[in-house]
Amino acid sequence: MIDCLSRLFLFDEAQKLIDNYEKTHKPQLIMYMSLLSGARNNRNRHLSEKVYDRMKDLFPNEKQHLVSGAVLVSNVYSSFGEHQLATSFRSSQIKELRTSVTKGLSWTQINDEIVPSEN
């Protein structure tokens, strides 16, 4: 439900749903990732930063997910043309989390031959 509300940019409703859920349950990372993804799609810088900071507080041991969150926040910065900020934020978060990033890999078919390319 958080994902659906976030995709519709209904962030207040999504946050209320999370708050109500957390009154009786422990926080769930997937809810925050959905909210962060929606904020990125909406280019909502303030909410992206807020959600990411909350994720760092609630889920400090979820290093790979936090790296994914940092990439989403840096994408918001890039969407505003702040490429240097995006790069420095992403790099600083990866160093702070003391983890590595796995490069993406995609394949393209050219003349019936599959050609891999790193992203």
C-alpha positions, 0 to 999 in steps of 0.5 A: 500500500505504501508503494501505491500511495508513493507512486501516486505522490500521496506522501502524507497518506503513506507516512500516516500509514507507516506511522499507524503501522509502527504503533503496533509493529516494528519498522519495515525497510521495504516501506521506507524504500517504497517511500524513498523511491516515490520521493525520487520519482517526484524529485522531492529532495526534502522528503528523499533526504528525510526518509534516507536519514530515517532509514539510517537511524532505523536500519543501520545494519542494512548496508546494501539497502542503505547504499541503494537509498543513497543512490536514490537520493543522489539521483534526486540531486542529479535531477536538479543538475547538482551532479557534483553534490550527487557524486560526493553524497553517493561516495561519502555514504558508501565510505561511511557505510563501509561497503562496496557497490556492485556494478550493474550489468545488462545485455544487448542482442545485436545481430543474434549475438548477446553482448554484455555491457557494464553500467 
